[in-house]
Amino acid sequence: MEIDFNKLANYKSLAYGASNIAQLGKVKEEYKELLAEVRETSTFSYVKDRDKFIAEGLDLITATVNLLLISGLTEQDFKKHIAKLESYKNGKYKK
């Protein structure tokens, strides 16, 4: 399966005019909505409705991408992040 997360950059306009703080509020809101789709008991947790969980997760990703874009995310920032993930894959989390 191939998912093109670059398409999310096309929706930066959803955050048009929002300040970083306002967009961070949107990220928090989406995170809470994602957590609301999880049922937790003292012994286990489970997703109540997979479709709603996926939808809320994607809303959270979109809000986060928008926050990063309006905060001035650069290609260099992204490359540094990928390098960090590669170091985790090849070291910290290598099996």
Sequence and secondary structure as in RCSB ss.txt:
>XXXX:A:sequence
MEIDFNKLANYKSLAYGASNIAQLGKVKEEYKELLAEVRETSTFSYVKDRDKFIAEGLDLITATVNLLLISGLTE
QDFKKHIAKLESYKNGKYKK
>XXXX:A:secstr
    GGGGGGGGGGGTT  HHHHHHHHHHHHHHHHTTEEE SS EEES HHHHHHHHHHHHHHHHHHHHHTT  H
HHHHHHHHHHHHIIIIIT  
